[in-house]
Amino acid sequence: MGKVMVIGSSNTDMVFRVSRFPLPGETLLGGEFRVIPGGKGANQAVAAARAGAEVVFVAKVGDDDLGKQAIAGYHMDGIDIRFILNEKEMPSGVAMILVEDGSGKNSIVVASGANACLRPADMDHLAFEIQSADVLLIQLEIPVETVQRALELAAITGVTTILNPAPAQTVSEELLHLVDFITPNETETQLLTGILPDREDATIAAARKLLQPVREAAIITLGEQGAFYLDKTGHSINIPALRVTAVDSTAAGDVFNGYLAAALAGRMSPVDAIELANKAAALSVTRHGAQPSIPKWDEL
C-alpha cells in the first residue's frame, strides 16, 4: 500500500444503545453506554492504517484528556501523528450517538470543538506533506474553506483526491473541480443532486450529475445494496455488499472510505478497491462502536 494523508475530524464518541429512537420531548431509559474514539477523519485514518497503508493524519484537538487519549490511540495504530495540532482555547470534538437495538441504525449529534479551528493556513504549513501523498482523503467535519485549500495544494502535484461529502452539505463547483473521486451515501447524494438514489434509474441519474464537476469518478454508497460506480469513460457497475447481520452501522462509511483510499494508494483498480472497501464495511457493521469495529487487512 502507498501513502494516504487523511485530513479531518477527531472526536470522542459517547454511545448509547436504545430500544428505539426517542420522540421529541421524550426521555428514554437507555441501555449500554460506552466512550469510544471516533470522528470521521480519525475513523478513516484508522481504517486506512489497518488496511496496510502508510497514513498521515492531520486534525486539531483540544488541550484536554480526550484529545490526549485520542492521539495515543492513533499512535497505537501506527498512524503518523506529527501533524495533529493542538487548540488550547477549545475542547476536543465530541459526538453523541444513539444506536438502535435490532436494526443497528444510528442517530448522531456532533459538537465540533477544536475541529472547527482547523484553518486553511494550517494546510499551507503542511503543503509538502500533502503533495507527497499518493492519496488525499478528506471529509466535511472541518471547515469547508480548509477542505478546499487542502484540495488545491494536492492538485499542484497531481495527488489523487477523495472527497467523502459528509456530513451532508452543499459544496461549490469550484471545490468539486479539485476532486477525483466523490463518495456520498444516499442522503448526501440527494442533497448534492436533488435525486434520491432509491431505484436503479435514479441512481444512474444521480451518479451522472455527481460526475459532471469531478475529475474521475462518482461512487454512491448504498448501504446493504453495496455501491454504484460511474467514471468519466462511461463505465458503470453496481458492486454488491456482502450479506451480514448488522448490529451497529456507526463508521461503516468511514471504513469504506479508508479502505478505498488505501487500496487506490496501493495502485488497485477503482472497482477492485470498492470490492475490498465493501468487504471491510460489511465486517465493521457486525461489531459495536466506531474504531473498535474497524477490521484489519488479515481479517478480510
N, C-alpha and C positions, 0 to 999 in steps of 0.2 A: 504493500500500500504506500501511497505517497504522502505528501504533507497537506493537511487540512487546517485552515485557520477558521475558527468559529468566533464570530463577534456577536454578543448578545447578552441576555439577562442571566443573573444568578439570583435565585430565590431560595427561601426555605418554605417547604410546603407543610401546612397544618391540615392534616387529612382526617375527615370524619366519615365513617361509614354509617349510612342511614337506610332505613327500610324503604323510604321514598323521599323525594324532594319536598321540602316544606312549602305550604301555600303562603302568600303574603300575609304577614301578621301572625303566623302560626309558629309555635315553639315545639320542636320535636325533641324527644329524648333519643340521642344518637347511640351508636354502638361504639366500636373501637375507635380510638384516637391515636394518631401517630404523627411524629415530626420527622420529615424526610427531606433530604436535599432535592432541589428542583430548579425550575426556571427553564424556559425554552432553550436559551443559549447553552446553559450548562448541561441540560439533558442531551442536546445534540452533540456537544463536545464529548461527553462520556460515551455516547453511542459510537461516535467515530473512532474513539480510542479503543473501545472494546472490539471494534471491527478490525483493528490492527493498523490504523493509520497513525502517523506522527501528527499529533494535534497540538496546536497553539490556541489557547482560549483567551479572548480579550473581553473583559467585563469590568464592572465597577461595583464594589461592595462598601458597606459602612464600616466604621471602626468599632465593631461590636463582636460579641461572641458568635453570632450567627454567621457573619462574614468569615471569621477565622475558621470556624468549623467547616464551612463550605470549601474554602481553599485547601484545607487539609485533605478533604475527600478527593478533590481533583488531583492533587499530588499523588495520592494512592493509586489512581487510575493511570498514572504515567503521563498526565497532561502537563504541557509546558505552562506554568502559572506565572511567569515573569511579568506578564502584561495585564494581570488582574489588578486594577487600580483601586485606591482607597479614597473614599469621600468622607472626610471626618465629620462633616456637619449633617450627614443624612444617615438614617438607619439602612441596613441591608434590606433587600426586597423580600416580601412575604406574600404567599398565596394561601387562601383558604379554599380547600377542595372538598366538596361533598361527593361521595361515591355511593351510588345506589346499589344495594344488595340485589342479587339476581341478575340484573342487566349489565352491571359493571359500568354504566354510563356515569358521567361526572358533570358537575357544575362548578365553575371556578371564578373566584374574585381575586385580583392581584393588587397589592399595594406596592408600587414600583420602587419607592425609596431611592437608593443610590443609583439604580439602573437608569433613572431619568436624567442623571447627571453625566452620562457618557456622551461626550461632545464631539463635534467634527474636528476640533483642534487636537483631541486625543488621537484621532485617526491619522492626522498629519504627522504626529510624532512617531507613529508606527508604520509609516509608508513602506520602509524597506521590508519589514516582516510581511506585510500584506502582499507586496509584489513578489515575494519569494515563494509564496504558497502555490501548490498545484490547484487547489480549490478553495474558494472563499464561500462559506455558508453563513447566512445572516437571516434574521427574523425581524419582527416589528414590536418587540417588547422593550426596545430602546428608541430614543428619538429618531424620527424618520429622516431628519437632516443629517444625522450621524450615519444612518444606513446609506444614504446617497453618497456621502463623502467617501465611505469605505469602498463602495462600488466604483466610484470614479478613479480612485487610486488603483484598484485591481485592474481596471480596463487599460491602464497605461502599459502594462506588461502582458496583457492577454491572459490573466488568471481566469480560470473557469469560475463563474459565479452562480450560486444557487440562492434564490430568494424564497423563503418559506413565509408567505404573507399572512402571518398570524402573530397576535390576534387580528381578527378580520378588521380591515380598514382600507379606505381608498388610498391609492398612491398615484403619483403623477406619471404621465407617459415618459417624461424625461428620465425619471428613475428607472422605469421598466426597460428603456432602451439600453441600460447597462447590465441587464440580467440575461444570462444564458439559459438557465432552467428555472421555471417558476413552479411551485409545488403547493397549490392551495387544496384544502379539503372542500367538501360540498358547500358549506356555509360561506367560506371565503370566496369560492368561485362565483356564487350568486351575487355577493357584494361587488365583486370586480367586474362582472359581465352582465348582471341583471338576469341571468339564466340559472335556474336550479337544475343541476345535473342528475335528475331523478329518472331519466329514461335514456336509452341509447342515443336517440337523435338529439336530445337536449345536451347530453354530454359532449357529443361531437361538435355541436354548435358553440358551446361554451369554450371548448378547447381551441377552436379556430379563433375565437375572439381574444382569448388569452394570448395566443401565439403571435398575434399581429405586432405588438410592440417589442416582444422579447427577441433574443438573438438566435436561440436554437430550438428549444422545445418547451411544451407545456405538459405537466404531469399532474393530473387531478387525482387526489387520493379519495377513495370511495368506501372507506371502512371495510366491512366484511365483503364488499363487492370487488375489492382489490384496487387497481389503479389504471387510469387511462392515459396513454402516451400519444402525443402528436408532435412531429417535428417539422422543420421548415422544408424538408424534402417531400412532405405529404404522407410520410409513413406513419401509420397509426396502429395501435394494438391495445386491447384490454388485457391486462395481466391479472389473473385471478388471485385472490388471497387464499391462504390455507384455512381450512375449516377447523376452528378451535372453540372451546368453551371459555368465553371471556369472563373474567372476574373483576377487572379494573382496566379501563381504557386510557387512564392517565398516561400521557407521554408517548402513546403509540405513534402519533405523527412525528414526534421528535426522534424516536428510534428510527423510523423510516428515513427521515432526512439525514440523520447522522450516518447511517449505513450507506445511503445513496452517495453522500459526499465522499466517504472513504473508498467506495468501490470505483467512483469516477476518478478519484485521485490515483487509484491503482491501475488506471487505463482499462477498466472494464467497459464494455459497451453499455449505453444507457439502458437498453432492455434487460440485459443480464444484471445490471446494477439494481434495477427496480425489482426484479425477481428476488434478489438477495434481500433487499430492504423490506419487501413484503413478508418474507420468512421471519426476519428479525422482529418486525412489528407484531406479527401474529403470535410469536412466542411471548412477547412482552405483555400482552393483554391477559395471559393466563396466570399472571403474577400480580401482586399488590404493590402499589407505590410507583413513583416515577423512576428515579435512578436505580433503586433496588430491582426493578423489573427488567432492566436492560440486559440482554444476553451478551455473552462473549462469543467471539468467532467460532470457537471449537464446539459450542453448544448447538450451532446451526447444523 
